[in-house]
């Protein structure tokens, strides 16, 4: 069974721009598959639709708040991916303050109501797989600024693969 980890945060204030909620870049010897992604906010009670997308991005990566992956199976070792602010290989972060100039390649688009939040749980054939040592990272991204910037909760669950 794959070792599984969460990268995320809560009570976040987002930049007033398109913003990467979470970014994970595989390590040189450790890839991962995206198992789940979620976001929601409690900053407003006004209903609005919000676009969301998953993408890959090559250098230059977003400028992030470091987020150390947490284990979902407590006997497992720490993830091969560590917290980092620059989006470099083998690091993870959340809540980008700047998006970086690297090309974003959209994997999928979606929309959700900001009062309900967003939860993506792929079927096995929909898994997004980021192989070890590839030159790009995975981004969970709001392509347009949300109406409310405060009190966001975001996260991605991933499983490490060889």
Phi, psi and omega in degrees: 000140181292147172283132186238144187218155175247140170236124181181187180192169181222163180066030186276145169253121184272154173291149181278071184193175166302137189216136172280121180281318179213143180220128180230127180245123183298152176282167181299328183242007183220113175265184179205162172238139182278121184258335184192149174216144181210156171201158177190170182218156174231024182274345179210154174253011179270123183290137176202151175276146181226129175282149178215153176209157170252140180212167166252154180216135176260168182307144002276137186274170177295158170266121193238169165269126182302137178223110178283125179300139177256146182284144171262344176239108195289348174272352179286158174286171174299154179296151173291342178265132182246169176291146178197160183256348188254000180073014183293164178306135178079017180230164178221149177203171182228167168051070182297136173267339175214146188271345183076159185269359182294146180294129174265128174250116184288129175270314178203152176249153174203175179217147176216162175273130185297339178279338180265336185080178185231133175221124178241118176234104186287151167287162184307323182283350179263359182305137173266121184247125178248106183290155178302137172075006178289164188269015180222160178248169180260131178239138171254116202224139166263111184285349173226149180298138177286160179294326176244132184261353188255155174058053176266144172243132183218156175184160175223134172256132178225156175244131180286141176229153182290000000 
